[in-house]
Amino acid sequence: MRKFDTKVQHLKYKVLREVARLAWNDTLVEDILSVPKKLVPGKKPTMRCCVYKERAILSERVKLAMGGDKNNPNIIEVLEIACDECPVGGYEVTNACRGCLAHRCEDVCKFGALTFDDDHVAHIDKSKCKECGACAKVCPFTAIVSRKRPCQNACKVKAISMNENNEAKIDNSKCIQCGACVYQCPFGAITDKSFIIDAIEILKNSKRKLENGNKVFAIVAPSISSQFSYAKLGQVITGLKELGFHDVIEAALGADMVAMSEARELAEKGVLTSSCCPAFVRYIKSTFPNLEQYVSHNPSPMVALAKYIKDTTPGSKVIFIGPCTAKKAEAQLDGAKEYVDAVLTFEELQALFDSRDLDIASLEEGVLDNASYFGRIFARSGGLTDAAAQAMKEQNIDFTIKPVVCDGIEACKIALLKLSKGVLDGNFIEGMACIGGCIGGAGCLTHGEKNKAEVDKYGREALEKNITDAISVLDLK
């Protein structure tokens, strides 16, 4: 059964799977060069101009699967050798131009970039064009179009440009590491670093030292309910334990913890922005630094739950598994790296299963039931707001929450601009960098509207219907 949205995802997965197999077998050093040839064994290329370039690109993918460039702090990297098939882009005049008499495009251009030749056909001088789009808006024939590269279209924070070789270049100071460009690049030339080898080493060491209490916990994001559609969630949980995890705990339980404390913080401060999405928090710090005072001081559900595990099970290790590339960056920050030992995406988890030849669809069903409905719906846009309102109600907090739910970073930008100018019609900004929330994360196996329905269904299946009951086992009320 097909497990991925695109062939690019499948290619990425195959590299991760082969690297993981070598890591499990302790043959990574001696056999790593065999991976490109194994994936492209014949003399005919399957995707590129020649088999040699195809293997060269795969070699670069292998490096990313092994952690990427250690000198680059960004989780997202460009495979320059793979970035050569897209047009340069910008606004262009198509053959739909009729050479009309109105010349609205020329009149509206403030930079003198539009001229007409002897045949009355419009031309754009790229050296003068500022790509404002004014000409395209006024053309009655829609003859002027934007040819931006997919990665540039995907990046709503304008962190991607082109270098002198027309290869994508990422501005680390602007990049929020959401991974939108990773998912949208049709050639897979932009990808996220993997820590799959780190996770394997943690699991292998656990087996060697289990008698000393070195237990490895998996924290799984609630959006897992919409993934691995070819198997039941309980079978995924059993598969994780087959990989060597001591126990599997829902990040939704951490969401319950955060919802309770965030509700109190909102009531105390009066105005607040959420802190659960690391890409959203990074966006505030890089683009709206004057609004940092409004960011919730609560850790993300991942960090809150990982800290609880480390505090109650000394010597344990914690691996977070979810849809988010930005979580990999968050796990390297002070206040998080002490508690989270590695982060994997759902794509990487699929590679882990298959690197051990685990057919999870044939396994018995395990149980994952230690969070409330409200903690589980954190996975989709609006869920965090619902949870915060419920937390207010359960704690008898006399405060009226007026939420502004931001679905995607463009919506976040609008809300933050309003907050900065003092005209925001609300007191709580729920910021989600990915469209749809976590279910739209770049590390998902599948993306789509059906994922929201699956998350809501999963939430309704929770035994604990309120947050207080869910966290009562932690004695954290």
C-alpha atoms as one frame of an Amber mdcrd trajectory, in Angstrom:
protein
   0.000   0.000   0.000   1.290   3.459  -0.848   2.640   5.241   2.235   3.657
   8.645   0.892   2.125  11.633  -0.886   4.952  12.047  -3.401   7.790  10.170
  -5.069  10.222  12.679  -3.563   9.139  11.578  -0.091   9.544   7.957  -1.143
  13.078   8.573  -2.383  13.996  10.325   0.845  12.539   7.412   2.801  14.552
   4.827   0.837  17.809   6.594   1.677  16.846   6.807   5.361  15.874   3.144
   5.388  19.169   1.965   3.933  21.243   4.193   6.236  19.231   2.912   9.203
  19.840  -0.725   8.200  23.561  -0.153   8.176  23.388   1.613  11.538  21.500
  -1.282  13.130  24.073  -3.732  11.759  27.085  -1.627  12.818  28.314  -1.477
   9.220  27.650   2.207   8.567  31.292   3.222   8.162  32.389   0.466   5.838
  29.222   0.139   3.724  27.856   3.667   3.478  29.248   4.229  -0.040  27.196
   1.295  -1.296  23.840   3.015  -0.658  23.652   5.140  -3.882  24.581   2.189
  -6.065  22.099  -0.060  -4.292  19.275   2.404  -4.893  20.312   3.000  -8.532
  21.798  -0.380  -9.523  21.439  -0.193 -13.307  23.046   1.936 -15.980  19.892
   3.853 -16.815  18.913   6.863 -14.690  15.405   6.878 -13.263  15.084  10.594
 -12.471  18.083  12.573 -13.726  20.093  13.075 -16.889  22.568  10.289 -16.124
  23.134   7.582 -13.562  26.292   9.284 -12.301  24.512  12.486 -11.356  21.716
  10.491  -9.806  24.149   8.631  -7.586  26.000  11.826  -6.753  22.757  13.381
  -5.531  21.971  10.260  -3.531  25.383  10.554  -1.882  24.417  14.032  -0.721
  21.110  12.677   0.552  23.025  10.085   2.534  24.978  12.878   4.235  21.722
  14.549   5.270  20.454  11.206   6.564  23.576  11.054   8.711  23.065  14.491
  10.225  24.120  16.896   7.467  26.512  19.811   7.735  27.520  20.171  11.389
  28.650  23.747  10.744  25.211  24.800   9.536  22.887  25.406  12.505  19.808
  25.222  10.280  17.843  21.980  10.249  16.906  22.679   6.613  19.629  22.372
   3.957  19.867  22.761   0.194  21.337  19.977  -1.921  22.904  22.304  -4.456
  23.698  19.522  -6.928  19.997  18.627  -7.040  18.806  22.231  -7.471  19.153
  22.884 -11.197  15.906  22.115 -12.968  13.646  25.039 -12.024  13.450  28.218
 -14.122  15.004  31.307 -12.559  11.566  32.799 -12.060  10.174  36.263 -11.595
   7.455  38.067 -13.554   7.333  37.263 -17.250   5.240  38.313 -20.226   3.622
  35.310 -21.910   2.465  34.945 -25.517  -1.001  35.954 -24.333   0.123  39.589
 -24.616  -1.958  41.231 -27.384   0.019  44.474 -27.627  -3.059  46.424 -26.592
  -3.296  50.199 -26.810  -4.006  50.786 -23.124  -0.498  49.887 -21.887  -1.788
  49.720 -18.310   1.169  47.531 -17.336   3.639  50.181 -18.476   1.740  52.992
 -16.758   1.469  51.223 -13.423   5.157  50.229 -13.209   6.958  52.721 -10.979
  10.403  51.406 -11.864  10.431  51.690 -15.656  10.769  47.937 -16.074   8.011
  47.613 -18.742   8.683  48.533 -22.378   7.134  47.616 -25.729   8.901  46.470
 -28.880   8.065  47.426 -32.474   5.366  44.747 -32.546   3.744  46.298 -29.470
   4.621  43.280 -27.302   5.503  44.009 -23.673   8.892  43.091 -22.195  10.137
  43.178 -18.599  13.663  44.352 -17.765  14.620  41.990 -14.908  17.352  44.365
 -13.731  14.701  47.008 -12.971  11.790  44.782 -11.934  11.069  44.771  -8.185
   8.549  41.932  -8.511   5.768  43.990  -6.959   3.199  42.352  -9.248   1.403
  45.588 -10.104   1.670  44.940 -13.856   0.190  41.469 -13.548  -2.801  42.826
 -11.627  -3.791  45.360 -14.284  -3.207  43.259 -17.429  -6.649  42.585 -18.975
  -5.370  39.407 -20.656  -3.588  38.025 -17.552  -0.588  37.837 -19.872   1.932
  38.620 -17.139   2.563  35.799 -14.699   4.850  35.090 -11.768   7.289  32.248
 -12.383   8.610  31.955  -8.854  10.224  28.687  -7.931   8.131  26.284  -5.815
  10.443  26.717  -2.824  10.061  30.509  -2.952   6.297  30.202  -3.226   6.266
  27.812  -0.286   8.411  30.047   1.928   6.066  32.684   3.317   8.805  34.356
   5.382  10.923  35.102   2.274  13.960  33.215   3.536  14.781  31.677   0.131
  16.579  33.397  -2.710  18.866  32.258  -5.537  22.677  32.318  -5.479  24.963
  33.185  -8.393  24.474  29.679  -9.814  20.678  29.948  -9.622  20.587  27.442
  -6.773  18.312  27.970  -3.803  19.885  29.758  -0.865  18.403  29.924   2.639
  18.763  32.972   4.858  19.139  31.387   8.290  18.233  34.649  10.010  14.756
  34.547   8.409  14.155  30.790   8.159  11.726  29.423  10.765  12.585  25.802
   9.832   8.945  24.878   9.233   9.888  22.661   6.290   7.306  24.049   3.838
  10.027  24.273   1.174  11.061  20.683   1.914   7.604  19.371   1.152   6.999
  21.579  -1.888  10.331  21.208  -3.730   9.476  18.917  -6.688  13.076  17.699
  -6.990  13.758  17.128  -3.304  16.634  19.595  -3.489  15.755  21.021  -0.074
  15.509  18.629   2.823  15.769  18.366   6.577  18.663  16.866   8.485  17.970
  13.521  10.063  18.880  12.287  13.523  17.831   8.740  12.780  21.321   7.410
  13.541  21.275   9.125  16.928  17.928   7.468  17.680  19.238   4.046  16.661
  22.321   4.422  18.867  20.104   5.380  21.810  17.934   2.300  21.264  20.949
   0.011  20.833  22.598   1.350  23.988  19.358   0.838  25.878  19.370  -2.860
  25.032  22.927  -3.153  26.286  22.258  -1.286  29.540  18.638  -2.116  30.285
  19.537  -3.721  33.599  20.823  -0.327  34.763  17.514   1.390  34.098  18.449
   3.027  30.801  14.912   3.144  29.418  13.956   4.855  26.175  10.577   6.565
  25.974   8.844   7.556  22.750   6.733  10.697  22.883   4.391  10.595  19.896
   2.559  13.637  18.555  -1.257  13.324  18.420  -1.147  13.813  14.654   0.104
  10.218  14.490  -3.579   9.265  14.459  -3.827  10.475  10.857  -0.668   8.721
   9.684   0.206   5.047   8.947  -3.222   4.589   7.374  -2.339   1.048   6.309
  -2.227  -0.105   9.947  -4.073   0.504  13.201  -2.676   2.946  15.727  -2.319
   0.175  18.287  -0.128  -1.740  15.833   2.103   1.319  15.425   2.516   1.405
  19.214   3.483  -2.273  19.270   5.915  -1.618  16.428   7.625   1.113  18.470
   8.110  -1.305  21.344   9.495  -3.877  18.916  12.096  -1.277  17.941  13.220
  -1.168  21.568  11.201   1.604  23.192  10.353   0.899  26.823   7.091   2.820
  26.633   5.123   5.089  24.294   3.479   8.215  25.690   1.262  10.747  23.989
   2.576  14.264  23.527  -1.099  15.101  24.020  -0.555  14.493  27.733   2.062
  17.241  27.625  -0.523  19.357  25.793  -2.920  18.834  28.689  -0.214  19.993
  31.093   0.545  23.072  28.995  -3.132  23.971  28.510  -3.689  24.195  32.262
  -0.694  26.425  32.941  -1.127  28.499  29.784  -4.700  29.296  30.767  -3.468
  30.656  34.098  -0.736  32.666  32.382  -3.214  34.204  29.942  -5.531  35.261
  32.747  -2.592  36.787  34.618  -1.090  38.713  31.669  -4.241  39.579  29.742
  -2.654  39.097  26.301  -0.655  36.063  25.175   0.654  34.205  22.139   1.037
  30.427  22.167   4.421  28.728  22.513   3.622  25.234  21.258   4.730  25.707
  17.628   8.520  26.292  17.529   8.359  27.748  14.012   5.810  30.336  15.157
   7.919  31.257  18.194  11.011  31.572  16.012   9.071  33.796  13.606   8.164
  36.166  16.428  11.764  36.342  17.622  13.190  36.955  14.154  10.544  39.261
  12.679   8.638  40.748  15.629  11.223  40.863  18.437   9.252  43.634  20.164
   6.447  41.095  20.742   8.567  38.511  22.580   7.078  39.746  25.853   3.745
  38.249  24.813   5.069  34.735  24.058   3.902  32.226  26.646   6.622  31.187
  29.074   5.284  27.642  29.038   7.383  25.021  27.268   5.931  23.131  24.337
   4.057  19.888  25.104   7.109  17.944  23.849   9.451  19.611  26.328   6.986
  19.642  29.237   6.373  15.905  28.976  10.022  15.039  28.322  11.013  16.958
  31.457   8.438  15.059  33.492   9.780  11.739  32.191  13.391  12.669  32.934
  12.461  13.917  36.421  10.525  10.760  37.331  12.736   8.196  35.558  16.380
   9.156  36.114  18.764   7.943  33.417  16.012   7.573  30.839  16.178   8.757
  27.245  13.410  10.516  25.328  12.802  10.498  21.579  10.038  12.674  20.157
   8.223  11.457  17.034   5.993  13.806  15.085   5.287  15.701  11.865   7.503
  18.705  12.511  10.957  19.630  11.194  11.082  22.674  13.499  10.926  20.335
  16.504  14.399  19.133  15.522  15.636  22.685  15.943  13.693  23.201  19.182
  15.306  20.096  20.685  18.726  21.763  20.348  17.774  24.853  22.342  18.609
  25.466  25.979  15.665  24.386  28.075  14.866  21.560  25.662  18.103  19.724
  24.864  18.387  18.655  28.498  15.191  16.631  28.136  14.784  15.612  24.477
  17.528  13.337  23.167  16.399  13.061  19.540  13.547  14.032  17.238  12.196
  11.931  14.382   9.496  12.656  11.825   6.824  10.201  10.758   8.763   9.738
   7.511  11.775   8.639   9.540   9.696   6.359  11.745   8.470   4.560   8.625
  12.094   4.127   7.565  12.942   2.757  11.023  10.155   0.179  10.860  11.215
  -1.022   7.430  14.920  -1.026   8.298  14.030  -3.770  10.797  11.619  -5.443
   8.361   8.727  -4.822  10.733   5.336  -5.335   9.100   3.371  -3.324  11.639
   0.063  -4.202   9.977   0.570  -7.796  11.137   1.316  -6.949  14.773  -1.033
  -7.136  17.731  -2.530  -3.877  18.913  -0.951  -2.047  21.795  -2.643   0.655
  23.820  -2.064   4.392  23.726  -4.471   6.053  26.096  -3.091   8.636  28.497
  -4.390  12.039  27.395  -7.658  13.925  27.123  -9.721  14.837  24.089  -8.438
  18.395  24.385  -4.786  17.370  24.484  -5.216  15.259  21.392  -6.811  17.980
  19.267  -3.721  20.186  19.715  -2.693  18.536  16.440  -5.042  20.631  14.347
  -5.625  24.343  13.997  -8.000  25.631  16.676  -7.374  22.729  19.022  -5.027
  24.637  21.289  -7.610  27.405  21.698 -10.338  24.900  22.573  -8.037  23.338
  25.155  -7.149  26.700  26.721 -10.835  27.613  27.045 -11.548  24.231  28.626
  -8.637  24.667  31.036 -10.061  28.024  32.135 -13.411  26.397  32.782 -11.959
  23.465  34.761  -9.862  25.780  36.933 -12.737  28.224  37.537 -10.716  31.105
  36.096 -12.823  34.214  35.641 -11.428  35.390  32.320 -12.982  35.615  28.882
 -10.642  34.267  26.248 -10.953  35.991  22.881  -8.843  33.867  20.545  -7.315
  34.660  17.197  -6.679  31.315  15.522  -3.904  31.592  12.939  -3.869  28.776
  10.412  -0.497  29.105   8.653   2.339  31.606   8.961   0.663  34.212   6.717
  -2.290  34.375   9.103   0.206  34.598  11.973   1.855  37.583  10.310  -1.424
  39.479  10.040  -2.309  38.854  13.689   1.151  39.838  14.910   1.092  43.036
  12.846  -2.235  43.954  14.441  -0.883  43.159  17.901   2.190  45.312  17.282
  -0.049  48.236  16.278  -2.450  47.733  19.164  -5.457  46.922  16.963  -5.756
  43.164  17.504  -9.350  42.137  18.144  -8.448  39.400  20.600  -6.283  38.510
  23.596  -4.849  35.104  22.661  -3.028  34.317  19.417  -2.874  30.634  18.579
  -0.037  30.471  16.080   0.479  27.475  13.798   3.110  27.821  11.070   1.743
  24.949   8.974  -1.621  25.076   7.234  -4.050  22.938   9.204  -1.754  22.862
  12.212   0.596  19.992  13.038  -1.294  17.703  10.656   0.182  19.808   7.846
   3.768  19.360   9.005   6.494  18.640   6.465   7.403  15.346   8.150   3.960
  13.788   7.665   3.555  10.711   5.489   0.303  12.126   4.134  -1.256  15.587
   4.061  -4.881  16.537   3.550  -8.192  17.632   5.018  -9.035  14.059   6.023
  -6.260  14.242   8.602  -8.267  16.784  10.616 -11.221  14.415  10.784  -8.940
  11.597  11.909  -7.498  13.736  14.721 -10.959  14.746  15.931 -12.077  11.127
  15.834  -8.992  10.120  17.790  -9.728  12.833  20.334 -13.268  11.567  20.880
 -11.874   8.096  21.614  -9.969   9.375  24.667 -11.160   7.789  27.914 -10.497
  11.020  29.791 -12.923  13.643  28.562 -11.496  16.521  30.577  -7.982  17.804
  31.184  -8.029  17.530  34.985  -8.660  13.788  34.901  -5.984  13.258  32.239
  -3.193  14.901  34.267  -4.353  13.608  37.641  -1.987  10.655  37.283   0.892
  13.124  37.163  -0.202  14.981  40.276   0.381  18.222  38.404  -2.961  19.942
  38.876
